[in-house]
Amino acid sequence: MYRMMGWVSNSVHINFNEFTGEGLKRSGAYISIRNYLSTKSTACAKTLQANETTNRKALVLSLDDQETVEDEFEGVKVKWSSNVAKSVNQYNHHSGNNNSSERRCLTLSIHEKHREMITKTYLDYVLREGKKIGLENRERKLYTNNSQYVLTDGRLWSNVPFNHPATFETLAMDPEKKEGIKKDLIKFSKGKDYYNKVGKPWKRGYLLFGPPGTGKSTMISVMANFLEYDVYDLELTAVKDNLKEEEEEEEEDDKENMMQMEAYERGYKVTLSGLLNATDHGLWSACSDEKIMIFTTNFVDNLDPALIRRGRMDNHIEMSYCRFEAFKVLAKNYLDVEAHELYGEIKRCLEETDMSPADVAENLMPKSDEEDADICLKRLIKSLEEEKEKVRKLAEEEERKKPLREARRKKRAEEATLKKAEQAEKIKKMMDEEY
């Protein structure tokens, strides 16, 4: 990771080269140190380099060539400098081409008496903090396997930037339930030592279930934003067999991420045993630490209990229809209204009628510049009353059809009984004729 250089007076210099090895792979240590020094150099250095890099939220500011910045750790002052050297390509040199490449390195200068503390403690701290800064500043991704083709580089996952704006503050859900989920996520995110202590992988499974439009997909985005995770959307209908599923799991990198799996009721293209094996031994154990896997389904009763038991899906969260507390969040989001004279009537309607948060939100969203909160809230009341009337009529229709269905059932039962009696009589007659 680093190598000792010469000594000048009582100083020790440690170089971290940007590229290492014969293949000139970029050094992870160099990147972490550059991330760490970016905060120091932004405040102190006279000249900075501004680089636009892929997978980053913003410009990366770092020490310019030949610049120096000081740092202090546990009362010890150290000095970092950015150096660059040009090396002539031998092939180009002999061919008359003067092309040359630049080799950069970051140099740490310390006093000899602090050598042990710096090499054993300070450098670990710098690398750890630099990696943390890199993760915080990276552009998060949404990866999906829902593709008809394998990518040109052989990967099965495609990705796009993950920029969903949903947060717990904007999520339409009962506040107490939201707070419970937040506490669960915080406890998990800080639980590395605890999971090691009890001998369990640092991973957690969630099951989100409920009718369409109740916010299951939004909840996944909320959780990912809360923990600053990447998201892997594994659609089981895009997996041809168990082997391909295992290959897709192996492609995950070591970033903290969240695996979403759609649990489709119409059946899997992978076997249940293959899915359970992947959950226990693939998705869980093949990935690095700090992973969350989420199953979503509209019909939880149709899923095999072995798939959603605790230990696989640790936390079962029901995503229900919109009630008054969730409505107040939506009203604040869409109309910037926290109280209104129509709230009493809306509360009564929501207690009497099932409507998804998605449908409530659509009614609250202004359709033109002329529509204000009064118009939107009245539209919601009208929609709720229409839905209530629709349900009432369906119930009446069901009640009206019940005698007819009962009569048909009774008739079928009588016909079946008569048919059995006729068959029995026929068999008896045949036996009598034989004797």
URZICOR-V112284 format. One record per run of one state. SS is the DSSP state (helix for helix, strand for strand, loop for the rest). FROM is the first residue (numbers start at 1). TO is the last residue. If there is no record, write none. Layout:
SS,FROM,TO
SS,FROM,TO
This chain:
loop,1,2
strand,3,8
loop,9,10
strand,11,17
loop,18,18
strand,19,20
loop,21,24
strand,25,26
loop,27,27
helix,28,44
loop,45,47
strand,48,51
loop,52,55
strand,56,56
loop,57,59
strand,60,63
loop,64,67
strand,68,73
loop,74,75
strand,76,88
loop,89,89
helix,90,94
loop,95,99
strand,100,111
helix,112,137
strand,138,138
loop,139,140
strand,141,144
loop,145,157
strand,158,161
loop,162,174
helix,175,189
loop,190,191
helix,192,198
loop,199,202
strand,203,209
loop,210,215
helix,216,227
loop,228,229
strand,230,235
helix,236,238
loop,239,241
helix,242,250
loop,251,256
strand,257,262
loop,263,271
helix,272,283
loop,284,290
strand,291,297
loop,298,299
helix,300,302
loop,303,304
helix,305,308
loop,309,314
strand,315,318
loop,319,323
helix,324,335
loop,336,342
helix,343,352
loop,353,356
helix,357,364
loop,365,372
helix,373,434
loop,435,435
